[in-house]
């Protein structure tokens, strides 16, 4: 220990217990993640589970407190368990683990997430009927894929997630990762278009039944708003409860405090509405007018 700056944090706040857990991927590879227990967790009781996937994807979740895009202590304080899986493509687990996405973005990554969910259910912590999915950037890509893959989640929030890898290639300010993922550009002769499209959540969007909200910055150069619009329009057309929220002035990572607070409020309201049925009262910034609690309804 090199600092005592945060010594008072645990005295002033109720913080969740954090635990490293491991499970087997669909192909038998060991996958790791972090499980955060609800405040005042009682063994034998099952809780709603929020599954939060990190961005990158060349990154990893580590022990810590979270942030505006994660806010784990708030979720655990409201009675949710939180799972942060370090799915295939994450850093810190060797070259083969990291490079599993080369040639096929959604090869094992989404299966790693779902196997992690099943593991937490088997632990007796998670209620299988009260699952929610969330994530930003690559975590949003994962959310978009998960909701097209399974209807087990009762609600989801996709932050700055990709819908269509073909259109995304030209829209984004970064392409150097995506070329090796899919084996070439979508513009070259004999382009690997099938690989781009087969890994695009939009291809499977007709399968979506999960009520899902989409959040994105108006000036996001990394995963531009058009990607969220494509998913939103598809869900709306197909009659799936959905909303699209576009924050003015914001780039890929939101920096304005009221926008950050809005994201937390709108996600918690959505989760409570579709998972627990509890009314949710928004937390407001100092000086802002109070907002009435949301009614526990499942209507769009």
Secondary structure, 3 states (H helix, E strand, C coil): CCCCCCCCHHHHCCCCCEEEEEEECCCCCEEEEEEECCCCCCCCCCEEEEEEECCCCCCCCCCCCCCCCCCHHHHHHCCEEEEEEECCCCCCCCHHHHHHHCCCCCCCHHHHHHHHHHHHHHCCCEEEEEEEEEEECHHHHHHHHHHHHCCCCCEEEEECCCCCHHHHHHHCCCCHHHHHHHCCCCCCCCCCHHHHHHCCHHHHHHHCCCEEEEEEECCCCCCCHHHHHHHHHHHHHCCCCEEEEEECCCCCCCCCHHHHHHHHHHHHHHHHHHHHCCCECCCCCCCCCCCCCECCCCCC
